Amino acid sequence: MNTTSPLSLRGVLGAASLGLLLSAGTAMSQVIDLEGETVTIVHNAAPGGSTGLSSQVLADVWAQTMEGNPTIVVQSVEGGALTRGIQQVMNSRPDGLTIGYVAWQGTTRILDPEELQIPFQDAGIIGGIGGAAFFTHVDAEVAADGDAFANLESLRFGGFSPRSAPSMQMAGVLDLLGVDWSFVSGMGGDGPLRAAMERGEIEAYPATVSIYLQDLRDGPIAAGETTGIYHIGRIDEDGAEQPIEAFGGAFPTVTEYLAAQLGETPSGPIWDMIMFHSEASAPVNWLVMAPPGTSEEHLAMLRESFAEAVQSPEYLEAATNVFGGEPNIVLYEQMLDIVNTVQNTPEELRETMRAYIAEMEG
């Protein structure tokens, strides 16, 4: 099982400290019994995608560890650039019967106008799950390998939106390499992105590890039609980027790739932006939370039962099948630290991201 420790919380919640957390929480909290109740897990994406599938995987196992073994149903509330589902959870009654499993995009939502900001720090934070790692997928006729990619004059790449962390990171890498780029927005997932590349509308895009394992590795990449250049790794407790094991060493991490191409590890505002997303966004694709005002006793039960569920063999096996690799599990204290780190992002870093969004929007 992968675990991460972001910027301001290095090494929190190892195996021993987790045990202390669970035992202390059990001793301190009033047990909330949900026998006979129905709990709704709200997610904010379309049914059938990785958000919907992984929320159902969690629901199936969490029902067995949550006090009283309630019935858990999953509800899709999509729309509003992933905001409608989040707002439904934030505005729900804090009675413990509504839980959010939301693609939160915290590292770019902090750039919204103040009136549109979502105060995630006010929610009942339970934990988080990461399962989507990204690599740069390129038409082999455009760049057959990493050296050719670094020496391109220009590149047209696609993504979900300018506010997508993988898209922003890819633009930053191209700037560090000195490659002119243009961005095509509005492609919601691996399928539309690959189709756009096959039609010649784009030449590259950030693809997920799950589609790499399910399709690309033994398909177009094996056939020499496309190739991978680098992938975004996970940041360890010392702040170093570590490779994603599921890629099997097929391509280097972005740190390794840029160091080889530039002769040194990058530094400066662009690199800080790339690493910020790696530390604070990549580990957590989905924030698990209860509405603001949920009682501390009930939150303690939810945090304990969530920790038990996501570390069970049943969950890890099912989630690995969905993601193409083991999920990254983030427990309460670490997730709270990520939320606080994101909410307190320095203004200089926010300005760098705003500049990229403006350029990508054209």
N, C-alpha and C positions, 0 to 999 in steps of 0.2 A: 504494500500500500504506500503510495506517495504521500508525503506531507511537506508543507512549506512553512517557512518562517520569514515574513516580510520585513520591510524596512525597520520598523521600530520595535519589533518583538522577535529577537533572535533566540531560537531554541526553546520557545515556550511549549508546554504540553508534550513532553516526551511520554514514554510509556508509564514511567513511575508517577509523574505529575498528573497524568490522566486518571490513574487509579485514585490518587488523593482527591482530585476534583469530584469524581463520581461518589466516593464514599462520604466526603464532606457534604456534598449537595444532598445526598439521601438523608444524612443525619439532621440537616438544618431545615429541610423543606417539609411542608405539609403535603402528603401524597394526594394528588388529584385523581379521582377515579372517574374514568370515562366509559365505564361499562354501559352498553346500550345506546351510547351516543354516536352521532355521525360527525366526523371531522372532515372538512373540505380543504384540500390543498389546491390553491389557486396558482396557476402559472400564466405567463403573459405572452405566450407564443401560440402559433397555430398547432392544432393537434397533429401528431404523427412525426414531428421533428424530434431532434435530440432533447429539447426541453420537455416536450410532452412525454416522450418515452422514458426519460430518466426520472421524471417526477413520479411516474407510475411505478417504476422499479422501487423507488424509495417508499412510496405509500404501501406497497405490498409487504415490505419487511418492517416498516415502522409500526404498522398496526399490531405486530406481534410483540413489540417492546414497549409501546405506549401504555400507560397505566389504564387498566380496564379493557384493553384490546378492542378499541372502538372500530366501527366501520370507517374506512377512509376512502373518500371519493376524490377524483382529480377533475378540476374544472379549468378549461381554457378560457382566458379573457384576453384576447389579442386586440391590437390597435393602438393608435396614438404613439407610434415609435416605441413600443413596449411599455408605455406609461399606464395604460388603462388597467392592466392587471395589478401593477404595483399600487396604484391609487385605490383599487378595490380592497386590497389587503389593509392598507394604511387607514382606510375609513370604516373597516369592519368593526363589529362589537368585540371588545377585548375579553371574550368569554372562553377563549381557548379552543373554539370550534372552527376557526378559520386560520389557516397557516399559508404563508406565501412561499413559493419556490420560484423565484423570479430571476430572469436574466437581467442583471441590475445595471451593467455598464457604468459602474460608479466612477471610473476614472475620467469619463467624458461628460457624465451628467453634471459634474461640478462646474461645467462651463455654461450651463443653462442660465438664462436670466434669473435673478433672485426670486421672482414670483413663481417661477417654474421649478425651483429646486425641490428635491424630495429629501426630507430630513431623515435619512436612513438611521442616523444615530438615535432617533427617538423611538424607533421600532423595537420590538422585543427580539433582539438578535439571538438566533439559535445556533447557526453554523453556516457552512458553505460547502459547495462541491465544485470541483473543476474537472472537466473531462475533455475539453477541446484544446489540443495543441496544434500549432500551425506551422506549415513550411511553405516556402515560395516555390510555386509550380509554374513552369515556363514552357512555352512551345519550343521544342528542340530546334526548329528551323530558325528561331530568333536567337537562342543562346544554347549551345550544346552542352556547356559546362559552366562552372563557376567563374573561370577566367574570362570566357566570352561574355558572360553576364556583366561582369565588372567593367568591361570595355565597350559596352553598348553606348551609342550616342543618345538614344532615347528609348523609352518603353511606355507602352500603354497597358495599364493594369486595371483590374476591376475589383469590386468589393461591395459589401452591404451598404455602407454609407461612409461619408467622411469622418463620422464620429466612431466608426469601428476601430478598436485598438489595433487589430492586425493590419488594417489598411493604413493607418497612420504610421505604424512601425515600418511598413514596407516603403512608404514614401520617404521616411527618414533614412533608411538604408540606402536608397537610391541617391539621395542628396549627399550622403557621406562618400559614395562612390563617384560622384560627379556625373551621374546619368540624368539627363532631362527626362521628365515623366509627365504623363497625363493620366487622369483617374476617371473611370467610368463607374458611376454609382448605381444603386438600386437593385443589386442582385442578391437575393436572399438565400444564400446557401451554396453548397458545393455543386449541386446539379445545374442551376442556372449559370454559374460561373464557368463550369466546364463547357456547357453548350455555347456560351458566348465566345470562348476561346476557339472552339471548333468552327464557329462561323466567321472567325477572323475579326470579331469586334474588339477583343482584347488579346494581349500577348502573354499575360501572366496574371496570377492572382494568389492570395494566401489560401491554401487548402488545409483541411483538417486532417489530423492523424487517422481518424476513423475512415475517411474516404480513401486515404492512402492505402490502408491495410485491406479495405474491402474491394477496391477497384483499381486504383492508379498503379500501385506497385507491380502487380502482375499483369496489368493491362497496358495502357499507353506508355508508361515509363519503361517497362520491360521490352516493349516493341521499339523503343527508341524514338517515339513520336513526341514525347514530352520528357521533362527532366525536373528534378528537385535541386535547388541551389543551396539553401541553408534552412534551418528550422529555429524556432524560438524555444529555448530551453526554460527550465525552471531555476529560480534563484534559491541557493542554499542559505543556511544560517550565517555564512560568512560573506554573503553578497556576491558569490560567484555563480555564473550560469552553468548549470549541469544539463547534459543531454537528456532527451526524452527516450527512454529505453525502447518504446514501441517502434521507433524509427529504425532500430537495429543498426545504427551507425551509418545509414545510407548517405546522410549529408551532415555537415558540421553544424554546430550551433552558430548563431549570428555573431557571437563574440569571436569564435574561432575563425569564421569566414572573413570578417572584416579585418581582424588582426593579420591574417595571411595576405589579404589584398592590399592593405594600407601600410603594412610593415610595423604596425603597433596597434594596441588596443585603443579604440576611439575614445574621445573625451569631448566635453562641451555640451551645450544645451540640447542638440539633437540627440546625442547619445543618452543624455539624462532622460529625455522623453521616452526613448525606446526601452530603457531599463525600468523606468517608472511603470510602464504598462506590463512589463514582464514580472515585476514584483507585486504590483497591487491589482492588476486585472487578470493576468493569465492564470493565477492559482485558483480564482473563484469565478466561474461562469455563472453560477446560480447561488443567490443569497437565500437562505432559509430563515424566515422571520415570522413573528406573530405581530398583531396590531399593537400600536402604542397603547399603553395602559393595562396590558395583560399583567396579571398579578405575578409577583416574584416567585411565589410558591408554584404556580402553574408553569412559569418559565423554567424553573429548576427541573421540574419533571420532564418537560419537553427537551431540554438540553441533555439530560441524562439518557433519556430513551433514544434520542437522535444519535448520540455517541455510540450507544450499544448497537443500534441498527446498522449504521454505516460501517462499522468494523466487523460485522458478522460475515462469515463465509458466504451465506446466501446472497447478501447484498453485493459483495465484491465480485462474485461470479457473474451475477446478472448485469451489474453496471459495466463490467469489463466487456461483456458481449455487446452492449450498446455503444460504448466509447471506442472500442478497439484497443483499449489498454486500461490499466487500473485507474480508477478515479483518484483525484487529489482531494483528500478529506481535510476540511478546515473546521476545527471545533470552536466552541463559543468564544473563549478568550482571544484566540488568534483572529477570529473573524471580527470581533469588536475592534481589535487593534487595526485591522485592515480598513475598516470603515472610518475610524478616527484618522488614520494616516491620509486617506483619500480626502476627507473633509478638510484637512489642514494642509492641502497641497500648496506649496509656495507659489506666489503670484507670478514669478518669473517662468515657472514651468507651465502654468496656466496660459500665459501669453504665448509660449512656444506652441502649445496645442491649438490655441485659437488661430494662430497664423497658418498652421497646417490645414485646419478645417476650412479657412477662407480660401486658401489656394486650391484645395481639392474640390470645393464647391464651384470654382471657376469664377 
